[in-house]
């Protein structure tokens, strides 16, 4: 077996755990509950993960990996000659989707951070990476004349937008049945983009 390729059972465990944590909350479930949902023995699960803490850490790391990929692509796109607020909106939308897919981390961030230090560290790294990347992208847009904002405004916008990405992951659940999740994510991304749109040099609206 290729050691670089994830084991299928390990992948199934993480996918099932993510779905269960998003639906029922991580605090309410145990590794045994995850095994039962998969119809495998607890011993089979423990062969791949030494309990719920390792599963949580793996999910947080996977989320961070996805965010890093999005941010890398976004930073390159916002440095291009044709970069615009729409360019930034596209990637903010993807970040909002990723946050929704890992929403249990935001919903239970405080409790998880207290009990599972590796998860807390991952959440901090994700937030810091988003802030820094958004600060850089907004700076590039300002340098290109797309927005009119100095360093202090850009710093504030990057912090508010990062907070908004996490906040909307929770708010979307509170909205209940107000439309398909992906439509609600799109609306959330548009709301986040109202922040930098207020500093546009010309009329540019989120899609």
C-alpha positions as CSV (number, residue, x, y, z in Angstrom):
1,X,0.0,0.0,0.0
2,X,1.3,3.5,-0.9
3,X,1.9,5.2,2.5
4,X,1.3,8.6,0.9
5,X,-2.3,7.7,0.1
6,X,-4.9,8.0,2.8
7,X,-6.4,4.6,3.9
8,X,-10.0,4.3,2.7
9,X,-11.3,3.5,6.2
10,X,-9.4,6.5,7.7
11,X,-11.0,8.7,5.1
12,X,-14.5,7.3,5.8
13,X,-14.0,7.8,9.6
14,X,-13.1,11.5,9.0
15,X,-16.0,12.1,6.6
16,X,-18.5,10.4,9.0
17,X,-17.1,12.3,12.0
18,X,-17.4,15.6,10.2
19,X,-21.0,15.0,9.2
20,X,-21.9,13.9,12.7
21,X,-20.1,16.7,14.4
22,X,-21.8,19.3,12.1
23,X,-25.2,17.7,12.7
24,X,-25.0,16.8,16.4
25,X,-22.0,18.6,17.9
26,X,-18.6,17.2,18.7
27,X,-19.1,17.5,22.5
28,X,-22.1,15.2,22.4
29,X,-20.4,12.4,20.5
30,X,-17.7,9.8,21.3
31,X,-15.4,7.8,19.1
32,X,-17.7,4.8,19.8
33,X,-20.7,6.8,18.4
34,X,-18.6,7.4,15.2
35,X,-17.8,3.7,15.0
36,X,-21.4,2.8,15.4
37,X,-22.4,5.1,12.6
38,X,-19.9,3.5,10.4
39,X,-21.0,0.0,11.5
40,X,-17.4,-0.9,12.4
41,X,-16.0,-2.0,15.8
42,X,-14.5,0.5,18.1
43,X,-11.3,-1.4,17.9
44,X,-11.3,-1.0,14.1
45,X,-11.6,2.8,14.6
46,X,-8.9,2.9,17.2
47,X,-6.6,1.2,14.8
48,X,-6.7,4.4,12.7
49,X,-7.2,7.0,15.5
50,X,-6.5,6.8,19.2
51,X,-9.9,8.3,20.0
52,X,-11.9,11.5,19.4
53,X,-9.0,13.9,20.1
54,X,-7.0,12.6,17.2
55,X,-10.1,12.7,14.9
56,X,-10.8,16.3,15.9
57,X,-7.1,17.3,15.3
58,X,-7.2,15.5,11.9
59,X,-10.4,17.4,10.9
60,X,-8.9,20.7,12.0
61,X,-5.7,20.0,10.1
62,X,-7.7,19.1,7.0
63,X,-9.7,22.3,7.2
64,X,-6.5,24.3,7.6
65,X,-5.1,22.6,4.5
66,X,-8.2,23.6,2.4
67,X,-8.0,27.1,3.7
68,X,-4.3,27.4,2.9
69,X,-5.0,26.2,-0.7
70,X,-7.8,28.8,-1.1
71,X,-5.7,31.6,0.3
72,X,-2.7,30.7,-1.9
73,X,-4.9,30.9,-5.0
74,X,-6.6,34.1,-3.8
75,X,-3.3,35.9,-3.2
76,X,-2.1,35.2,-6.7
77,X,-5.4,36.2,-8.2
78,X,-5.5,39.6,-6.4
79,X,-2.0,40.5,-7.6
80,X,-3.0,40.2,-11.3
81,X,-3.6,43.1,-13.6
82,X,-7.3,42.4,-13.8
83,X,-7.8,41.9,-10.1
84,X,-11.0,43.5,-8.7
85,X,-13.4,43.2,-5.8
86,X,-15.1,40.5,-7.8
87,X,-11.9,38.6,-7.7
88,X,-11.7,38.9,-3.9
89,X,-15.4,38.0,-3.6
90,X,-14.9,34.7,-5.4
91,X,-12.3,33.6,-2.9
92,X,-14.2,34.9,0.1
93,X,-17.2,32.9,-1.1
94,X,-15.0,29.8,-1.2
95,X,-13.7,30.5,2.3
96,X,-17.3,30.9,3.6
97,X,-18.1,27.5,2.0
98,X,-15.1,25.9,3.7
99,X,-16.2,27.4,7.0
100,X,-19.7,26.1,6.6
101,X,-18.3,22.6,5.8
102,X,-16.4,22.7,9.1
103,X,-18.9,24.7,11.1
104,X,-18.7,22.6,14.2
105,X,-15.3,24.1,14.8
106,X,-16.8,27.6,15.0
107,X,-19.9,26.6,16.8
108,X,-17.9,24.9,19.6
109,X,-14.7,26.8,19.3
110,X,-14.5,27.8,23.0
111,X,-15.2,24.4,24.4
112,X,-13.0,22.6,21.9
113,X,-10.1,25.0,22.6
114,X,-10.3,24.3,26.3
115,X,-10.3,20.5,26.0
116,X,-8.2,20.0,22.9
117,X,-5.1,22.2,22.6
118,X,-4.1,20.9,19.1
119,X,-7.6,22.0,17.9
120,X,-7.2,25.4,19.5
121,X,-3.8,25.8,17.8
122,X,-5.3,24.9,14.4
123,X,-8.1,27.4,14.8
124,X,-5.7,30.1,15.7
125,X,-3.5,29.3,12.7
126,X,-6.5,29.4,10.4
127,X,-7.7,32.7,11.7
128,X,-4.2,34.2,11.5
129,X,-3.7,32.9,8.0
130,X,-7.0,34.4,6.8
131,X,-6.2,37.8,8.4
132,X,-2.8,38.0,6.9
133,X,-3.9,36.9,3.5
134,X,-6.9,39.2,3.4
135,X,-4.6,42.1,4.6
136,X,-2.3,41.4,1.7
137,X,-5.0,41.1,-0.9
138,X,-6.7,44.3,0.2
139,X,-3.3,46.0,0.1
140,X,-2.8,44.8,-3.4
141,X,-6.2,46.1,-4.4
142,X,-5.5,49.4,-2.8
143,X,-2.1,49.6,-4.6
144,X,-4.0,48.9,-7.9
145,X,-6.5,51.7,-7.2
146,X,-9.4,49.3,-6.8
147,X,-10.1,50.5,-3.2
148,X,-9.1,53.7,-1.4
149,X,-7.9,52.5,2.0
150,X,-4.8,53.1,4.1
151,X,-2.9,50.5,6.2
152,X,-5.1,51.0,9.3
153,X,-8.3,50.6,7.4
154,X,-7.0,47.5,5.6
155,X,-5.9,46.0,8.9
156,X,-9.4,46.6,10.3
157,X,-11.1,45.2,7.2
158,X,-9.1,42.1,7.2
159,X,-9.9,41.4,10.9
160,X,-13.6,42.1,10.4
161,X,-13.8,39.9,7.3
162,X,-12.0,37.0,9.1
163,X,-14.5,37.3,12.0
164,X,-17.4,37.5,9.5
165,X,-16.3,34.2,7.8
166,X,-16.5,32.4,11.1
167,X,-19.6,34.2,12.4
168,X,-21.6,33.4,9.3
169,X,-20.8,29.7,9.6
170,X,-22.8,29.8,12.8
171,X,-25.5,32.3,11.7
172,X,-26.3,30.1,8.7
173,X,-27.4,27.4,11.0
174,X,-29.6,29.8,13.0
175,X,-31.4,30.8,9.8
176,X,-32.9,27.4,9.6
177,X,-34.8,26.6,6.3
178,X,-34.2,30.0,4.6
179,X,-33.0,28.3,1.4
180,X,-30.4,25.8,0.3
181,X,-27.1,26.0,2.3
182,X,-25.1,27.0,-0.8
183,X,-27.4,29.9,-1.5
184,X,-27.1,31.0,2.1
185,X,-23.4,30.8,1.9
186,X,-23.4,33.0,-1.2
187,X,-25.5,35.6,0.6
188,X,-23.1,35.4,3.6
189,X,-20.1,36.0,1.3
190,X,-21.9,39.0,-0.3
191,X,-22.5,40.5,3.2
192,X,-18.8,40.1,4.1
193,X,-17.9,41.8,0.9
194,X,-19.9,44.8,1.8
195,X,-17.0,45.8,4.1
196,X,-14.4,46.4,1.4
197,X,-17.0,47.4,-1.2
198,X,-17.6,50.6,0.9
199,X,-14.0,51.7,0.0
200,X,-14.3,51.0,-3.7
201,X,-13.0,53.8,-6.0
202,X,-15.6,53.0,-8.5
203,X,-18.9,51.1,-8.3
204,X,-18.1,47.5,-7.9
205,X,-20.6,45.2,-6.3
206,X,-20.2,41.6,-5.2
207,X,-21.7,39.1,-7.7
